[in-house]
Amino acid sequence: MEKFFKLRENGTSVSTECLAGLTTFLTMSYIIFVNPAILAQTGMDQQSVFVATCLAAAIGTLLIGLLANYPFAQAPGMGLNAFFTYTVVFGLGFSWQQGLAIVFLSGILFLILTITGLRATIIKAIPKFLKLAIAPGIGLFIALIGLNNAGLIHFNQGPIIDIILNNQGAEAATLIEKINAAPSQVIEFGDLSKRSVQLAAIGFMILTVLMVKRIRAAMIWAILLTTFIGIPMGVVQLPTSYDLSKITLAPTAFQLDIASLFTPTKGQSLLTIFLVIISFTLVDLLDTMGTLIGTAAKGDLLDEDGNLPNMQRALFADATATTLGSLLGTSSVTTYIESSSGIIEGGRTGLTSLVTGCLFLLSILIAPIATLIPPAATAPILIMVGILMMESIRDIDLSNVEISIPAILTIIIMPFTYSIANGIAFGLLFYVLIQVVQGKFKAVHPVLYVLIGLFLLKYIFI
């Protein structure tokens, strides 16, 4: 392990990496239950998607750890799965089999862009101050997710997850009607009379005390203590059954339908298909790029220019996981912002990812046990990670409007639109606009003009 992962060189140890990997897994393990619930609305078999989610997350996470030696974790992306369900299937009328074909083709496009080095070129073309803005933007985003998951705030319009989970088996039209009927007040204070919200508040207080006292493995202890306290409070439900017979991939594996995708019906033009593929590609590209740079900054893994050394291998792992995930039966795989919880816990090498990836594999067998960890126990971790990721905003020269306008837009658009990709896109758009109106055309890398053009097409037509 020392030779392969270079532990001493990175100032870490086996025990630290294992704790970091466990922290990352516990913080993002919700995806193995939420992703199947979202994709099942398209008609996909929920149990099969559960297995596909675990396998795709394990493949992506193990690849990024073994190939790139970085402590990042991957899984089917939130937002991308909603785009798959509500835009591609419900909105544009594609079948879920055709949707998987679109994800597969976007994965192949990822691989081409990665192998040719174009993805790395795009990342290097982004100015350093915008890269510095990514981490605090993700910090606000992840804190907002944590506060909402904890119930300390109620985000009515954003997390359609709640509506989905509370209306299992409902027709698509019923779901859309409920979403549209959500209260007009987007964010409101949570209901502190609920036991789950009280537990989350207790969990955050426990985590705060442990962090201030600099207790080793503070996040793990906070999760475990909060879960234990949740049992007598009635928030944590002990499993009553353990059935392994439902572990199957058959209903979704290799069910993608490329042939019918290119025989468009119901007004599905080839332009629409192209734009949907590009949309998946752009969102996954910027989500992954933003997460890699933002979380790496917190772990001091970036070089002096704000770039991530050996990023090509990390991007290759992401592209491969998306391609293989579509074959197994799930939407696009991306690097998770929850990786920052493990990095803050001390994870610095691929050993962290190795532990997380193995836990995703084991979760196929221990799903009843994994359900013991409630959102109220992991939400405080997300809030704390979000707070800690705000640190790098001090390195941005906010006194210069040429820098502050794109940087602040990058930071605030992420949480306000529930999308890392949107934040980066708006930051880049206004960076390019400012350079152009000042006649500094050559200061902007040509690839950014193309990227902005593609995003404008996405926003206008999808």
BAGU-88116 format. One record per residue (C-alpha): residue number from 1; residue in one letter; y, x, z. Coordinates in nm, 3 decimals, always signed. Each point is the difference from the previous one (the first is absolute). Example, Ala and Ser with C-alpha at 12.3 -4.5 7.8 and 13.67 -1.06 7.14 Angstrom:
1;a;-0.450;+1.230;+0.780;
2;s;+0.344;+0.137;-0.066;
***
This chain:
1;m;+0.000;+0.000;+0.000;
2;e;+0.238;+0.285;+0.082;
3;k;-0.053;+0.164;-0.338;
4;f;+0.002;-0.317;-0.207;
5;f;+0.289;-0.185;+0.165;
6;k;+0.192;+0.311;+0.122;
7;l;+0.053;-0.149;+0.344;
8;r;+0.160;+0.300;+0.172;
9;e;+0.231;+0.061;-0.296;
10;n;+0.125;-0.358;+0.036;
11;g;+0.034;+0.021;+0.379;
12;t;-0.264;-0.258;+0.082;
13;s;-0.354;-0.035;+0.137;
14;v;-0.314;-0.205;-0.056;
15;s;+0.070;-0.227;+0.299;
16;t;+0.361;-0.063;-0.109;
17;e;-0.107;-0.081;-0.356;
18;c;-0.273;-0.238;+0.120;
19;l;+0.242;-0.185;+0.227;
20;a;+0.252;-0.020;-0.285;
21;g;-0.265;-0.137;-0.238;
22;l;-0.104;-0.264;+0.254;
23;t;+0.364;-0.097;+0.058;
24;t;+0.062;-0.043;-0.373;
25;f;-0.313;-0.211;-0.041;
26;l;+0.077;-0.230;+0.292;
27;t;+0.359;-0.045;-0.121;
28;m;-0.097;-0.100;-0.354;
29;s;-0.341;-0.160;+0.058;
30;y;+0.161;-0.345;-0.039;
31;i;-0.021;+0.050;-0.377;
32;i;-0.378;-0.042;-0.004;
33;f;+0.047;-0.359;+0.119;
34;v;+0.334;-0.094;-0.158;
35;n;-0.074;+0.130;-0.352;
36;p;-0.317;-0.215;-0.042;
37;a;+0.191;-0.304;+0.131;
38;i;+0.271;+0.043;-0.264;
39;l;-0.227;+0.080;-0.297;
40;a;-0.246;-0.277;+0.091;
41;q;+0.269;-0.253;-0.094;
42;t;-0.064;+0.093;-0.365;
43;g;-0.365;-0.105;+0.028;
44;m;-0.140;+0.344;+0.084;
45;d;-0.284;+0.017;+0.255;
46;q;+0.163;+0.090;+0.332;
47;q;-0.296;+0.191;+0.147;
48;s;-0.036;+0.204;-0.317;
49;v;+0.372;+0.082;-0.002;
50;f;-0.033;+0.106;+0.365;
51;v;-0.265;+0.257;-0.094;
52;a;+0.197;+0.109;-0.308;
53;t;+0.312;+0.047;+0.214;
54;c;-0.185;+0.222;+0.249;
55;l;-0.159;+0.207;-0.276;
56;a;+0.321;+0.039;-0.204;
57;a;+0.192;+0.104;+0.313;
58;a;-0.272;+0.249;+0.093;
59;i;-0.014;+0.150;-0.351;
60;g;+0.377;+0.042;-0.028;
61;t;+0.041;+0.138;+0.352;
62;l;-0.292;+0.244;-0.027;
63;l;+0.122;+0.123;-0.340;
64;i;+0.353;+0.070;+0.120;
65;g;-0.136;+0.183;+0.305;
66;l;-0.260;+0.208;-0.181;
67;l;+0.194;+0.072;-0.321;
68;a;+0.356;+0.038;+0.130;
69;n;-0.058;+0.079;+0.371;
70;y;+0.266;-0.247;+0.113;
71;p;-0.020;-0.252;+0.290;
72;f;+0.070;-0.310;-0.210;
73;a;-0.206;-0.318;-0.020;
74;q;-0.037;-0.240;-0.290;
75;a;-0.106;-0.362;-0.039;
76;p;+0.071;-0.302;-0.223;
77;g;+0.377;-0.043;+0.024;
78;m;+0.176;-0.289;+0.167;
79;g;+0.246;-0.146;-0.250;
80;l;-0.218;+0.117;-0.287;
81;n;-0.273;-0.242;+0.112;
82;a;+0.258;-0.280;+0.028;
83;f;+0.132;+0.091;-0.348;
84;f;-0.362;-0.016;-0.126;
85;t;-0.060;-0.345;+0.154;
86;y;+0.330;-0.184;-0.034;
87;t;+0.155;+0.151;-0.312;
88;v;-0.292;+0.113;-0.216;
89;v;-0.253;-0.276;+0.080;
90;f;+0.202;-0.299;+0.127;
91;g;+0.326;+0.066;-0.186;
92;l;-0.113;+0.141;-0.336;
93;g;-0.337;-0.175;-0.018;
94;f;-0.233;+0.301;-0.028;
95;s;-0.347;-0.025;+0.155;
96;w;-0.078;+0.232;+0.289;
97;q;-0.243;+0.183;-0.231;
98;q;+0.286;+0.064;-0.243;
99;g;+0.217;+0.102;+0.295;
100;l;-0.254;+0.267;+0.095;
101;a;+0.005;+0.119;-0.362;
102;i;+0.379;+0.036;+0.023;
103;v;-0.035;+0.202;+0.323;
104;f;-0.267;+0.217;-0.166;
105;l;+0.226;+0.072;-0.300;
106;s;+0.292;+0.083;+0.228;
107;g;-0.234;+0.238;+0.185;
108;i;-0.091;+0.171;-0.328;
109;l;+0.372;+0.027;-0.079;
110;f;+0.049;+0.155;+0.345;
111;l;-0.264;+0.260;-0.075;
112;i;+0.160;+0.087;-0.335;
113;l;+0.345;+0.032;+0.159;
114;t;-0.145;+0.212;+0.279;
115;i;-0.209;+0.233;-0.216;
116;t;+0.290;+0.058;-0.238;
117;g;+0.226;+0.077;+0.296;
118;l;+0.246;-0.279;-0.085;
119;r;-0.029;-0.162;+0.345;
120;a;+0.085;+0.330;+0.169;
121;t;+0.290;+0.046;-0.245;
122;i;+0.141;-0.341;+0.096;
123;i;-0.016;+0.088;+0.368;
124;k;+0.167;+0.338;-0.050;
125;a;+0.273;-0.166;-0.210;
126;i;+0.117;-0.208;+0.297;
127;p;+0.293;+0.167;+0.182;
128;k;-0.068;+0.139;+0.348;
129;f;+0.239;-0.236;+0.183;
130;l;-0.191;-0.302;-0.135;
131;k;-0.327;+0.154;+0.117;
132;l;+0.157;+0.040;+0.345;
133;a;+0.095;-0.370;-0.007;
134;i;-0.360;-0.109;-0.059;
135;a;-0.125;+0.079;+0.353;
136;p;+0.261;-0.207;+0.191;
137;g;-0.039;-0.278;-0.256;
138;i;-0.373;-0.008;+0.066;
139;g;+0.080;+0.023;+0.371;
140;l;+0.205;-0.320;-0.011;
141;f;-0.265;-0.164;-0.219;
142;i;-0.291;+0.090;+0.227;
143;a;+0.195;-0.098;+0.314;
144;l;+0.074;-0.339;-0.158;
145;i;-0.370;-0.047;-0.076;
146;g;-0.088;+0.098;+0.357;
147;l;+0.256;-0.235;+0.157;
148;n;-0.126;-0.284;-0.219;
149;n;-0.367;+0.073;+0.070;
150;a;+0.082;+0.010;+0.371;
151;g;+0.173;-0.336;-0.021;
152;l;+0.314;+0.149;+0.157;
153;i;+0.180;-0.123;-0.310;
154;h;-0.114;-0.270;-0.239;
155;f;+0.041;+0.088;-0.366;
156;n;-0.034;-0.335;-0.174;
157;q;+0.029;+0.090;-0.367;
158;g;-0.170;+0.340;-0.013;
159;p;-0.354;-0.003;+0.141;
160;i;-0.177;-0.270;-0.194;
161;i;-0.300;+0.158;+0.172;
162;d;+0.046;-0.238;+0.295;
163;i;-0.003;-0.302;-0.230;
164;i;-0.306;+0.131;-0.183;
165;l;-0.199;+0.073;+0.315;
166;n;+0.086;-0.340;+0.150;
167;n;-0.094;-0.190;-0.319;
168;q;-0.333;+0.154;-0.101;
169;g;-0.156;-0.186;-0.292;
170;a;+0.316;-0.188;-0.093;
171;e;+0.087;-0.059;-0.364;
172;a;+0.252;+0.231;-0.165;
173;a;+0.251;-0.284;-0.044;
174;t;-0.022;-0.083;+0.371;
175;l;+0.059;+0.362;+0.097;
176;i;+0.302;+0.034;-0.228;
177;e;+0.142;-0.327;+0.135;
178;k;-0.031;+0.129;+0.357;
179;i;+0.161;+0.331;-0.090;
180;n;+0.292;-0.176;-0.173;
181;a;+0.040;-0.230;+0.300;
182;a;+0.042;+0.291;+0.242;
183;p;+0.315;-0.019;+0.218;
184;s;+0.318;+0.119;-0.167;
185;q;+0.082;+0.234;+0.289;
186;v;-0.177;+0.316;-0.110;
187;i;-0.012;+0.193;+0.328;
188;e;+0.010;-0.155;+0.345;
189;f;-0.086;+0.111;+0.352;
190;g;-0.366;-0.037;+0.093;
191;d;-0.156;-0.244;+0.245;
192;l;-0.047;+0.200;+0.320;
193;s;-0.194;-0.285;+0.159;
194;k;-0.300;+0.088;-0.221;
195;r;-0.262;+0.219;+0.164;
196;s;-0.041;+0.216;-0.312;
197;v;+0.374;+0.076;-0.008;
198;q;-0.003;+0.080;+0.371;
199;l;-0.293;+0.235;-0.054;
200;a;+0.182;+0.179;-0.283;
201;a;+0.307;+0.044;+0.222;
202;i;-0.220;+0.139;+0.278;
203;g;-0.165;+0.232;-0.253;
204;f;+0.334;+0.136;-0.118;
205;m;+0.111;+0.061;+0.359;
206;i;-0.326;+0.185;+0.069;
207;l;+0.045;+0.211;-0.314;
208;t;+0.363;+0.077;+0.089;
209;v;-0.099;+0.124;+0.346;
210;l;-0.285;+0.212;-0.142;
211;m;+0.227;+0.150;-0.268;
212;v;+0.279;+0.081;+0.247;
213;k;-0.253;+0.159;+0.236;
214;r;-0.138;+0.193;-0.300;
215;i;-0.356;-0.113;+0.068;
216;r;-0.249;+0.141;-0.252;
217;a;-0.142;-0.261;-0.241;
218;a;+0.263;-0.247;+0.120;
219;m;-0.052;-0.237;-0.294;
220;i;-0.377;-0.020;+0.046;
221;w;+0.038;-0.066;+0.373;
222;a;+0.262;-0.266;-0.070;
223;i;-0.229;-0.179;-0.248;
224;l;-0.299;+0.012;+0.237;
225;l;+0.195;-0.106;+0.311;
226;t;+0.174;-0.283;-0.185;
227;t;-0.331;-0.125;-0.140;
228;f;-0.159;+0.011;+0.347;
229;i;+0.294;-0.193;+0.152;
230;g;-0.034;-0.254;-0.282;
231;i;-0.351;-0.104;+0.110;
232;p;+0.099;-0.182;+0.323;
233;m;+0.313;-0.130;-0.176;
234;g;-0.224;-0.175;-0.254;
235;v;+0.152;+0.181;-0.298;
236;v;-0.303;+0.222;-0.066;
237;q;-0.312;-0.195;-0.093;
238;l;-0.336;+0.169;+0.053;
239;p;-0.235;-0.033;-0.305;
240;t;-0.280;-0.255;+0.032;
241;s;-0.214;+0.100;-0.299;
242;y;-0.101;+0.306;-0.200;
243;d;-0.128;-0.079;-0.350;
244;l;-0.054;+0.288;-0.244;
245;s;-0.161;-0.219;-0.268;
246;k;+0.340;-0.082;-0.153;
247;i;+0.071;+0.363;-0.095;
248;t;+0.000;-0.019;-0.379;
249;l;+0.208;+0.112;-0.297;
250;a;-0.182;-0.199;-0.265;
251;p;+0.252;-0.286;-0.050;
252;t;+0.292;+0.234;-0.085;
253;a;-0.140;+0.340;-0.100;
254;f;+0.045;+0.078;-0.372;
255;q;+0.122;-0.354;-0.067;
256;l;+0.323;+0.108;-0.172;
257;d;+0.050;-0.162;-0.340;
258;i;+0.184;+0.226;-0.243;
259;a;-0.126;-0.176;-0.313;
260;s;+0.158;-0.339;+0.074;
261;l;+0.318;+0.165;+0.129;
262;f;+0.100;+0.092;-0.355;
263;t;-0.072;-0.344;-0.142;
264;p;+0.307;-0.162;+0.161;
265;t;+0.013;-0.373;+0.068;
266;k;+0.246;-0.237;+0.169;
267;g;+0.297;+0.196;-0.130;
268;q;-0.123;+0.332;+0.140;
269;s;+0.143;+0.235;-0.261;
270;l;-0.095;+0.365;-0.041;
271;l;+0.353;+0.081;+0.121;
272;t;-0.070;-0.188;+0.324;
273;i;-0.326;+0.193;+0.048;
274;f;+0.179;+0.327;-0.066;
275;l;+0.280;-0.080;+0.246;
276;v;-0.246;-0.103;+0.272;
277;i;-0.192;+0.328;-0.040;
278;i;+0.329;+0.193;+0.009;
279;s;+0.107;-0.198;+0.309;
280;f;-0.317;+0.098;+0.189;
281;t;+0.050;+0.359;-0.113;
282;l;+0.366;+0.022;+0.101;
283;v;-0.042;-0.166;+0.339;
284;d;-0.305;+0.208;+0.091;
285;l;+0.168;+0.317;-0.127;
286;l;+0.314;-0.046;+0.208;
287;d;-0.185;-0.140;+0.304;
288;t;-0.232;+0.302;+0.004;
289;m;+0.280;+0.246;-0.070;
290;g;+0.222;-0.151;+0.268;
291;t;-0.276;-0.006;+0.258;
292;l;-0.114;+0.355;-0.072;
293;i;+0.352;+0.140;+0.026;
294;g;+0.111;-0.219;+0.291;
295;t;-0.304;+0.061;+0.220;
296;a;-0.027;+0.367;-0.099;
297;a;+0.361;+0.051;+0.109;
298;k;-0.092;-0.120;+0.349;
299;g;-0.285;+0.253;+0.012;
300;d;+0.214;+0.290;-0.131;
301;l;-0.223;+0.025;-0.307;
302;l;+0.275;+0.012;-0.266;
303;d;+0.143;+0.317;-0.151;
304;e;+0.370;+0.093;+0.005;
305;d;+0.070;-0.212;-0.310;
306;g;-0.153;-0.310;+0.157;
307;n;-0.316;+0.018;-0.213;
308;l;-0.358;-0.026;+0.122;
309;p;-0.202;+0.311;-0.096;
310;n;-0.329;-0.075;-0.171;
311;m;+0.116;-0.357;-0.068;
312;q;-0.192;-0.011;-0.329;
313;r;-0.331;-0.026;+0.185;
314;a;+0.131;-0.272;+0.231;
315;l;+0.116;-0.202;-0.301;
316;f;-0.336;+0.055;-0.171;
317;a;-0.177;-0.140;+0.308;
318;d;+0.223;-0.308;-0.011;
319;a;-0.059;-0.061;-0.371;
320;t;-0.377;+0.046;+0.035;
321;a;-0.017;-0.240;+0.296;
322;t;+0.190;-0.269;-0.194;
323;t;-0.234;+0.034;-0.298;
324;l;-0.319;-0.006;+0.208;
325;g;+0.137;-0.277;+0.223;
326;s;+0.044;-0.230;-0.300;
327;l;-0.364;+0.063;-0.095;
328;l;-0.111;-0.091;+0.353;
329;g;+0.213;-0.313;+0.009;
330;t;+0.342;+0.051;+0.161;
331;s;+0.364;+0.040;-0.098;
332;s;+0.193;+0.328;-0.033;
333;v;-0.056;+0.269;+0.265;
334;t;+0.303;+0.185;+0.133;
335;t;+0.095;+0.244;+0.276;
336;y;+0.083;-0.182;+0.324;
337;i;+0.316;+0.036;+0.205;
338;e;-0.219;-0.041;+0.308;
339;s;-0.115;+0.358;-0.071;
340;s;+0.316;+0.101;+0.187;
341;s;-0.155;-0.121;+0.327;
342;g;-0.271;+0.265;-0.030;
343;i;+0.252;+0.265;-0.108;
344;i;+0.217;-0.073;+0.303;
345;e;-0.316;+0.026;+0.212;
346;g;-0.040;+0.357;-0.130;
347;g;-0.203;-0.033;-0.321;
348;r;+0.086;+0.275;-0.246;
349;t;-0.306;+0.052;-0.224;
350;g;-0.262;-0.182;-0.201;
351;l;-0.225;-0.016;+0.305;
352;t;+0.215;-0.290;+0.121;
353;s;-0.072;-0.181;-0.328;
354;l;-0.370;+0.090;+0.022;
355;v;-0.023;-0.175;+0.338;
356;t;+0.195;-0.304;-0.124;
357;g;-0.211;-0.025;-0.317;
358;c;-0.328;+0.016;+0.194;
359;l;+0.126;-0.273;+0.234;
360;f;+0.072;-0.221;-0.302;
361;l;-0.361;+0.050;-0.108;
362;l;-0.129;-0.081;+0.348;
363;s;+0.219;-0.308;+0.016;
364;i;-0.227;-0.163;-0.258;
365;l;-0.267;-0.002;+0.272;
366;i;+0.219;-0.051;+0.306;
367;a;+0.229;-0.274;-0.123;
368;p;-0.065;-0.221;+0.307;
369;i;+0.103;+0.289;+0.226;
370;a;+0.305;+0.087;-0.211;
371;t;+0.130;-0.356;+0.043;
372;l;+0.044;+0.073;+0.371;
373;i;+0.323;+0.190;-0.072;
374;p;+0.269;-0.273;-0.025;
375;p;+0.324;+0.031;-0.199;
376;a;+0.180;-0.006;+0.335;
377;a;-0.158;+0.337;+0.082;
378;t;+0.082;+0.175;-0.330;
379;a;+0.345;-0.152;-0.061;
380;p;+0.164;+0.212;+0.276;
381;i;-0.126;+0.311;-0.180;
382;l;+0.175;-0.105;-0.320;
383;i;+0.325;-0.070;+0.185;
384;m;-0.008;+0.342;+0.171;
385;v;-0.086;+0.181;-0.323;
386;g;+0.291;-0.176;-0.172;
387;i;+0.237;+0.116;+0.273;
388;l;-0.120;+0.360;-0.023;
389;m;+0.034;+0.007;-0.381;
390;m;+0.375;-0.071;+0.015;
391;e;+0.065;+0.361;+0.102;
392;s;+0.052;+0.145;-0.350;
393;i;+0.304;-0.220;-0.071;
394;r;+0.208;+0.263;+0.183;
395;d;-0.063;+0.247;-0.286;
396;i;+0.171;-0.226;-0.259;
397;d;+0.370;+0.060;-0.067;
398;l;+0.121;-0.358;+0.043;
399;s;+0.366;+0.106;-0.024;
400;n;-0.046;+0.044;-0.378;
401;v;-0.011;-0.340;-0.173;
402;e;-0.184;+0.148;-0.300;
403;i;-0.284;+0.069;+0.243;
404;s;+0.042;-0.276;+0.258;
405;i;-0.008;-0.296;-0.242;
406;p;-0.339;+0.080;-0.161;
407;a;-0.143;+0.130;+0.330;
408;i;+0.098;-0.302;+0.211;
409;l;-0.118;-0.238;-0.273;
410;t;-0.337;+0.178;+0.000;
411;i;-0.023;-0.038;+0.377;
412;i;+0.102;-0.365;+0.034;
413;i;-0.163;-0.145;-0.312;
414;m;-0.347;+0.104;+0.122;
415;p;-0.011;-0.227;+0.308;
416;f;+0.223;-0.271;-0.152;
417;t;-0.230;-0.048;-0.301;
418;y;-0.325;+0.097;+0.175;
419;s;-0.059;+0.272;-0.260;
420;i;+0.018;+0.381;-0.002;
421;a;+0.008;-0.005;-0.381;
422;n;+0.306;-0.228;-0.013;
423;g;+0.190;+0.228;+0.238;
424;i;-0.068;+0.310;-0.209;
425;a;+0.076;-0.186;-0.324;
426;f;+0.341;-0.122;+0.121;
427;g;+0.086;+0.341;+0.141;
428;l;-0.085;+0.163;-0.333;
429;l;+0.187;-0.265;-0.198;
430;f;+0.326;+0.058;+0.187;
431;y;-0.049;+0.377;+0.002;
432;v;-0.027;-0.006;-0.381;
433;l;+0.294;-0.244;-0.030;
434;i;+0.226;+0.223;+0.210;
435;q;-0.092;+0.311;-0.199;
436;v;+0.054;-0.176;-0.335;
437;v;+0.345;-0.143;+0.085;
438;q;+0.105;+0.351;+0.103;
439;g;-0.122;+0.141;-0.330;
440;k;-0.279;+0.202;+0.163;
441;f;-0.267;-0.112;-0.244;
442;k;-0.185;+0.331;+0.008;
443;a;-0.018;-0.004;+0.380;
444;v;-0.257;-0.282;-0.028;
445;h;-0.351;+0.097;-0.106;
446;p;-0.096;-0.187;-0.323;
447;v;-0.312;-0.142;+0.168;
448;l;+0.222;-0.196;+0.243;
449;y;+0.171;-0.182;-0.290;
450;v;-0.343;-0.112;-0.123;
451;l;-0.109;-0.101;+0.350;
452;i;+0.311;-0.209;+0.060;
453;g;-0.046;-0.167;-0.340;
454;l;-0.358;-0.098;+0.085;
455;f;+0.102;-0.141;+0.336;
456;l;+0.275;-0.207;-0.159;
457;l;-0.261;-0.143;-0.241;
458;k;-0.221;-0.087;+0.296;
459;y;+0.279;-0.171;+0.193;
460;i;+0.120;-0.196;-0.304;
461;f;-0.331;-0.120;-0.145;
462;i;-0.246;-0.016;+0.296;
***
